[in-house]
């Protein structure tokens, strides 16, 4: 029997039309989307010897911005107060563009809201730390965060796996 293309491929045989069906996810680009630092009580705040109480809030957003391209935004809001006086406020939106190809639909949202923020966090942490230091305070070093675990916890609390349409949040 001669070798004919019967439409069946084997693992060692390339696809007939060169189609790539291997799942792939990659970080295309990352950037500071928005950064705001406020020091409303300077210079008086520098005279206070009490360390500030620091409140840190995170929010994660994801949106499809192109064919197989998603933007993930890690928003970090920090408010530091000492003796009822605002020491500083930092609002950072750090984003990344992620290319997702051949990823099963049920894995897209967990990647965008769990894994993607994990990849962005070290860079956002540095931007935040530098902004606080440049504002005249000791650098703010945030502890690592398990975004995958947070995503799972929030999904379980909601009782469903939320779907990422134009915008999703964890």
Buried (B, 14 or more C-beta within 10 A) or exposed (E): EEEEEEEEEEEEEEEEEEEEEEEEBEEEEBEEBEBEBBBEBEEEBEEEEEEBEBEBEBEBBBBBEEEEBBBBBBBBBBBBBBEEBBBBBBBBBBBBBBBBBEBEEEEBBBBBBBBBBBBBBEBBBEBBBBBBEEBEBEEBEBEEBEBBEBBBEBBEEEEEEBEBEEEBEB
